[in-house]
Amino acid sequence: MLMPIAAQAAPVKNVVLVHGAFADGSGWRGVYDELSKRGYKVTIVQNPLTSLEDDVAATTRALDRQGGPAILVGHSWGGTVITEAGVHSNVAGLVYVSALSPDAGETTAQQYEGFAPTPEFIIDTTEDGFGFVSPDRFKAGFAHDVSDDVAAFMRDSQVPINMAVFGTKLKNAAWRSKPSWAVIATEDKAFDQAMLLHMAERIGAKVNKVPGSHALFITRSKEIADTIEEAAQALSKAKQ
């Protein structure tokens, strides 16, 4: 449930962006540019994708360096990361970008239970337990609205994720104490739409829907920046 917006000690002008699986922080470049032009200080986390603990540690390092309250933003698997890391005292609010949002005591894998499968989003798992999006289905399943050359680069520069992370139980659920927003891609092939809406509604997020693929962090950078700014302005206004 969305909690009341708490007064902040200073206007919210910091943003921390957390990428998901199969990608790295460079995918946030468009959002970074949009927010920087608007006067925000933007930090991009580079998740190792080796464990939930490691990704939370990387995010916490970035949060420790913020000089004031920040909006913490996560895409896809990054939603699990910000849910755990977002209890940090510098986090004023959360933005979920087609992202997962487990509760404390739940695993990420549990969020998929009861929802439709995603046949166009195929993960190949290596012998040592790391997952890649299947190269043959990458564009269709992950980024159908980018050009062929961009999709090829994204496919061939994937950062694999340790699949064991999906079975790790969370200790914290920051959305229980921090206001939340959600941007949902209406053409997302990685998650069932009903699943995305269920998660957003459960955490009491203000939902903004945009047309786009799971790669909306690249293709819908302006709309994502708009939602982040909406959150920052709402939280800043609350202190006045």
Secondary structure, 3 states (H helix, E strand, C coil): CCCCCCCCCCCCCEEEEECCCCCCHHHHHHHHHHHHHCCCEEEEECCCCCCHHHHHHHHHHHHHCCCCCEEEEEECHHHHHHHHHCCCCCEEEEEEECCCCCCCCCECHHHHCCCCCCCCCCEEECCCCEEEECHHHHHHHHCCCCCHHHHHHHHHCCCCEEHHHHHCECCCCHHHCCCEEEEEECCCCCCCHHHHHHHHHHCCCEEEEECCCCCHHHHCHHHHHHHHHHHHHHHHHHCC
